[in-house]
Amino acid sequence: MARPEQDLVRDGTPLRELAFWLRDLRAGSGLTYARLAARSGYSISTLQEAAAGRRLPTLAVTLAFARACGADQEAWQRYWTQVRRALDSGSTVAPTPPWDAELPRPDDLRRADGPSGTDDPRHADRTQPPPETDELGSLPPAGTPGSPPDGTPRSKEARTVRIAAASGLLLVALGLTGGLWLALSPDPPAHRDFASVVVQNKVAIGPTTLVEDKTPAYLSSETISHCAARGCKLAGTEMWSGAKLVVFCWTRGEKLTNEDITSAGIAANKGGVASDLWYRAKWKDGRTGYFPAVYLVPADRGGSGLAHCTG
């Protein structure tokens, strides 16, 4: 049974900071714990415990919490890993989360009951009008031709010349880079109506290890993780490494990885991969579902010459 959320004393330690940011995330999303539970697939008590600051929640729970609130899962995965490493090393100082890297540390922030607090850049006076700028949004440097020595904006004619020159350069740049943009498009080209792909249901561990996952891969009705626990798994579609699957289009979904990111040296593991590409596949009984490219052999992870899924 879920209990009312207790107050959290923010002391800068890894567990308390992680809990603080989880609470901040939920508050920003406007979700109650009941709605968060419905979206994440975890119970209210599990989610409340994750934000209690007493122990480290699992990565799966943390990412489900973040995903349900609409947050950047890659950023939260990095932050959770940093907190885990801090705890493993015995550090009492929390790492700075990616989204807070430019803000002061919690113990450096001015207390609400202290002085006026105007030294904090987040409390800067926003009532003052911004300095006058030219049409390109910047002040001309002092002493340049057509500009007074105090750095005030130049004449309208001079600004018009600058705008015309900038527009010309922009058009040239677009012309030169247009072909490159098309060449770098991440979407695989389409050539075939269907393809046969091979399952590689393996997990990358440490700097070199690649082992069979303890649980089978399967088709799902949505392009998200943990469908076995979230009600979107297609029953009876379990597969292990070496199984072949007929796929007929690809789409983008939740970005997954086959890496055990908590294992030491995982960054050097050449078998590790992360991708948001999913295939639409047909099971032998006619049902169709999605399968993540990260759990296929490397040669089959690039779209297999199929078209993008529609509808």
Secondary structure as UniProt FT lines:
FT   HELIX           14..29
FT   HELIX           33..40
FT   HELIX           44..50
FT   HELIX           59..68
FT   TURN            69..70
FT   HELIX           73..88
FT   TURN            89..90
FT   HELIX           98..100
FT   TURN            101..102
FT   HELIX           106..108
FT   TURN            112..113
FT   TURN            118..119
FT   HELIX           121..123
FT   TURN            135..136
FT   TURN            142..143
FT   TURN            145..146
FT   TURN            149..150
FT   HELIX           156..183
FT   STRAND          195..199
FT   STRAND          202..205
FT   TURN            206..208
FT   STRAND          209..212
FT   HELIX           227..230
FT   TURN            235..236
FT   TURN            241..242
FT   STRAND          244..257
FT   TURN            261..262
FT   TURN            264..265
FT   HELIX           266..268
FT   TURN            270..271
FT   STRAND          274..282
FT   TURN            284..285
FT   STRAND          288..292
FT   HELIX           293..295
FT   HELIX           298..300
FT   TURN            304..305
//
